Amino acid sequence: MPNQRERREFDDRRRIGVLADEWRQIAGGLPFWRIDDTGPEPVVIATDLNQPLATLHGMWAPNMARYLAAMGKHSGLNLAELLWRIGGHGGHEDVTRASIELLRSLGLEPRNDRYRPR
């Protein structure tokens, strides 16, 4: 029989898994985007139709543009995967792999370029 601490940890992990599914729905509903910073203000462009989503204004616009460039749809889905794994749907190795994929999608960890001989 689990003690109170183990039960609380199990409940917390289960809740993380549920919230990860909610985040996956939010991130999955977004378009892919890029940042166009060639003009006076950064513009968020939906890449599927090449249409502007938002223009960023003010002193925080450059920082927000860098954040949005890193935290796109792909990294949002990778965050959901990591949370889902933490929520009890994977072991230690799964959590580690999901963490590395999130860091790669954020541009913080370089991608592995595999050498394939011809």
CYANA upper distance limits for C-alpha pairs under 8 A (distance plus 0.5 A):
  2 PRO  CA      6 GLU  CA      6.19
  2 PRO  CA      7 ARG  CA      6.49
  3 ASN  CA      7 ARG  CA      6.67
  4 GLN  CA      8 ARG  CA      6.63
  5 ARG  CA      9 GLU  CA      6.67
  6 GLU  CA     10 PHE  CA      6.62
  7 ARG  CA     11 ASP  CA      6.63
  8 ARG  CA     12 ASP  CA      6.55
  9 GLU  CA     13 ARG  CA      6.67
 10 PHE  CA     14 ARG  CA      6.66
 11 ASP  CA     15 ARG  CA      6.66
 12 ASP  CA     16 ILE  CA      6.70
 12 ASP  CA     87 GLY  CA      8.22
 13 ARG  CA     17 GLY  CA      6.79
 13 ARG  CA     86 ILE  CA      7.20
 13 ARG  CA     87 GLY  CA      4.66
 13 ARG  CA     88 GLY  CA      6.36
 14 ARG  CA     18 VAL  CA      6.92
 14 ARG  CA     87 GLY  CA      5.90
 14 ARG  CA     88 GLY  CA      7.09
 15 ARG  CA     19 LEU  CA      6.67
 15 ARG  CA     87 GLY  CA      7.52
 16 ILE  CA     20 ALA  CA      6.45
 16 ILE  CA     83 LEU  CA      6.87
 16 ILE  CA     84 TRP  CA      7.28
 16 ILE  CA     86 ILE  CA      7.71
 16 ILE  CA     87 GLY  CA      5.33
 17 GLY  CA     21 ASP  CA      6.96
 17 GLY  CA     83 LEU  CA      6.92
 17 GLY  CA     84 TRP  CA      5.11
 17 GLY  CA     85 ARG  CA      7.90
 17 GLY  CA     86 ILE  CA      7.74
 17 GLY  CA     87 GLY  CA      4.63
 17 GLY  CA     88 GLY  CA      7.35
 17 GLY  CA     89 HIS  CA      8.17
 18 VAL  CA     22 GLU  CA      7.10
 18 VAL  CA     84 TRP  CA      8.21
 18 VAL  CA     87 GLY  CA      8.31
 19 LEU  CA     23 TRP  CA      6.71
 20 ALA  CA     24 ARG  CA      6.59
 20 ALA  CA     80 ALA  CA      5.46
 20 ALA  CA     81 GLU  CA      7.70
 20 ALA  CA     83 LEU  CA      5.84
 20 ALA  CA     84 TRP  CA      5.69
 20 ALA  CA     87 GLY  CA      8.37
 21 ASP  CA     25 GLN  CA      6.90
 21 ASP  CA     80 ALA  CA      7.34
 21 ASP  CA     84 TRP  CA      7.56
 22 GLU  CA     26 ILE  CA      6.98
 23 TRP  CA     27 ALA  CA      6.60
 23 TRP  CA     76 GLY  CA      8.47
 23 TRP  CA     77 LEU  CA      8.44
 23 TRP  CA     80 ALA  CA      6.36
 24 ARG  CA     28 GLY  CA      6.21
 24 ARG  CA     76 GLY  CA      7.96
 24 ARG  CA     77 LEU  CA      6.26
 24 ARG  CA     80 ALA  CA      5.68
 24 ARG  CA     81 GLU  CA      8.22
 25 GLN  CA     29 GLY  CA      6.65
 26 ILE  CA     30 LEU  CA      7.50
 27 ALA  CA     73 LYS  CA      6.25
 27 ALA  CA     76 GLY  CA      5.93
 27 ALA  CA     77 LEU  CA      6.37
 28 GLY  CA     73 LYS  CA      7.43
 28 GLY  CA     77 LEU  CA      7.24
 30 LEU  CA     73 LYS  CA      6.80
 31 PRO  CA     46 ALA  CA      6.68
 31 PRO  CA     47 THR  CA      7.99
 31 PRO  CA     48 ASP  CA      7.83
 31 PRO  CA     73 LYS  CA      7.30
 32 PHE  CA     46 ALA  CA      6.38
 32 PHE  CA     47 THR  CA      6.25
 32 PHE  CA     48 ASP  CA      7.50
 32 PHE  CA     72 GLY  CA      7.19
 32 PHE  CA     73 LYS  CA      6.14
 32 PHE  CA     74 HIS  CA      8.26
 33 TRP  CA     44 VAL  CA      7.02
 33 TRP  CA     45 ILE  CA      5.84
 33 TRP  CA     46 ALA  CA      4.87
 33 TRP  CA     47 THR  CA      5.58
 33 TRP  CA     69 ALA  CA      8.43
 33 TRP  CA     72 GLY  CA      7.26
 33 TRP  CA     73 LYS  CA      8.20
 34 ARG  CA     44 VAL  CA      6.42
 34 ARG  CA     45 ILE  CA      5.86
 34 ARG  CA     46 ALA  CA      7.14
 34 ARG  CA     47 THR  CA      7.01
 34 ARG  CA     69 ALA  CA      6.82
 35 ILE  CA     42 PRO  CA      7.06
 35 ILE  CA     43 VAL  CA      6.25
 35 ILE  CA     44 VAL  CA      5.27
 35 ILE  CA     45 ILE  CA      6.58
 35 ILE  CA     65 ALA  CA      7.05
 35 ILE  CA     68 LEU  CA      8.16
 35 ILE  CA     69 ALA  CA      6.68
 36 ASP  CA     42 PRO  CA      6.19
 36 ASP  CA     43 VAL  CA      5.64
 36 ASP  CA     44 VAL  CA      6.85
 36 ASP  CA     45 ILE  CA      7.36
 37 ASP  CA     41 GLU  CA      7.02
 37 ASP  CA     42 PRO  CA      4.94
 37 ASP  CA     43 VAL  CA      6.93
 38 THR  CA     42 PRO  CA      7.83
 41 GLU  CA     55 THR  CA      7.21
 41 GLU  CA     56 LEU  CA      6.64
 41 GLU  CA     57 HIS  CA      6.88
 41 GLU  CA     61 ALA  CA      7.91
 42 PRO  CA     55 THR  CA      6.46
 42 PRO  CA     56 LEU  CA      5.94
 42 PRO  CA     57 HIS  CA      8.17
 42 PRO  CA     61 ALA  CA      7.31
 42 PRO  CA     62 PRO  CA      7.56
 42 PRO  CA     65 ALA  CA      7.01
 43 VAL  CA     52 PRO  CA      7.11
 43 VAL  CA     53 LEU  CA      7.95
 43 VAL  CA     54 ALA  CA      6.27
 43 VAL  CA     55 THR  CA      4.86
 43 VAL  CA     56 LEU  CA      6.59
 44 VAL  CA     52 PRO  CA      6.29
 44 VAL  CA     53 LEU  CA      5.88
 44 VAL  CA     54 ALA  CA      5.67
 44 VAL  CA     55 THR  CA      6.75
 44 VAL  CA     56 LEU  CA      8.25
 44 VAL  CA     65 ALA  CA      8.32
 45 ILE  CA     50 ASN  CA      6.48
 45 ILE  CA     51 GLN  CA      5.92
 45 ILE  CA     52 PRO  CA      4.79
 45 ILE  CA     53 LEU  CA      5.99
 45 ILE  CA     54 ALA  CA      7.84
 46 ALA  CA     50 ASN  CA      5.81
 46 ALA  CA     51 GLN  CA      5.79
 46 ALA  CA     52 PRO  CA      6.59
 46 ALA  CA     53 LEU  CA      6.70
 47 THR  CA     51 GLN  CA      7.65
 56 LEU  CA     61 ALA  CA      5.62
 56 LEU  CA     64 MET  CA      8.16
 56 LEU  CA     65 ALA  CA      7.95
 57 HIS  CA     61 ALA  CA      5.82
 60 TRP  CA     64 MET  CA      6.53
 61 ALA  CA     65 ALA  CA      6.46
 62 PRO  CA     66 ARG  CA      6.83
 63 ASN  CA     67 TYR  CA      6.75
 64 MET  CA     68 LEU  CA      6.59
 65 ALA  CA     69 ALA  CA      6.51
 66 ARG  CA     70 ALA  CA      6.85
 67 TYR  CA     71 MET  CA      6.41
 68 LEU  CA     72 GLY  CA      6.53
 70 ALA  CA     75 SER  CA      7.91
 70 ALA  CA    105 SER  CA      7.74
 70 ALA  CA    106 LEU  CA      5.18
 70 ALA  CA    107 GLY  CA      6.88
 71 MET  CA     75 SER  CA      6.02
 71 MET  CA     76 GLY  CA      6.83
 71 MET  CA    105 SER  CA      8.44
 71 MET  CA    106 LEU  CA      6.59
 72 GLY  CA     76 GLY  CA      6.56
 73 LYS  CA     77 LEU  CA      6.70
 74 HIS  CA     78 ASN  CA      6.77
 74 HIS  CA    105 SER  CA      7.13
 75 SER  CA     79 LEU  CA      6.57
 75 SER  CA    102 LEU  CA      6.35
 75 SER  CA    105 SER  CA      5.52
 75 SER  CA    106 LEU  CA      6.51
 76 GLY  CA     80 ALA  CA      6.89
 77 LEU  CA     81 GLU  CA      6.76
 78 ASN  CA     82 LEU  CA      6.72
 78 ASN  CA     98 ALA  CA      7.45
 78 ASN  CA    101 GLU  CA      7.15
 78 ASN  CA    102 LEU  CA      5.60
 78 ASN  CA    105 SER  CA      8.00
 79 LEU  CA     83 LEU  CA      6.71
 79 LEU  CA    102 LEU  CA      6.52
 80 ALA  CA     84 TRP  CA      6.52
 81 GLU  CA     85 ARG  CA      6.65
 81 GLU  CA     98 ALA  CA      7.04
 82 LEU  CA     86 ILE  CA      6.68
 82 LEU  CA     95 VAL  CA      6.69
 82 LEU  CA     98 ALA  CA      5.51
 82 LEU  CA     99 SER  CA      6.57
 82 LEU  CA    102 LEU  CA      8.01
 83 LEU  CA     87 GLY  CA      6.48
 84 TRP  CA     88 GLY  CA      7.50
 84 TRP  CA     89 HIS  CA      6.65
 85 ARG  CA     89 HIS  CA      5.08
 85 ARG  CA     90 GLY  CA      5.31
 85 ARG  CA     91 GLY  CA      7.92
 85 ARG  CA     94 ASP  CA      7.15
 85 ARG  CA     95 VAL  CA      6.13
 85 ARG  CA     98 ALA  CA      8.08
 86 ILE  CA     90 GLY  CA      7.40
 86 ILE  CA     95 VAL  CA      6.71
 90 GLY  CA     94 ASP  CA      5.77
 90 GLY  CA     95 VAL  CA      7.03
 91 GLY  CA     95 VAL  CA      6.85
 92 HIS  CA     96 THR  CA      6.73
 93 GLU  CA     97 ARG  CA      6.67
 94 ASP  CA     98 ALA  CA      6.60
 95 VAL  CA     99 SER  CA      6.54
 96 THR  CA    100 ILE  CA      6.79
 97 ARG  CA    101 GLU  CA      6.74
 98 ALA  CA    102 LEU  CA      6.70
 99 SER  CA    103 LEU  CA      6.76
100 ILE  CA    104 ARG  CA      6.63
100 ILE  CA    109 GLU  CA      7.85
101 GLU  CA    105 SER  CA      6.65
102 LEU  CA    106 LEU  CA      6.73
103 LEU  CA    107 GLY  CA      6.87
103 LEU  CA    108 LEU  CA      5.76
103 LEU  CA    109 GLU  CA      5.88
104 ARG  CA    108 LEU  CA      6.22
104 ARG  CA    109 GLU  CA      5.05
104 ARG  CA    110 PRO  CA      6.45
104 ARG  CA    111 ARG  CA      6.63
105 SER  CA    109 GLU  CA      8.45
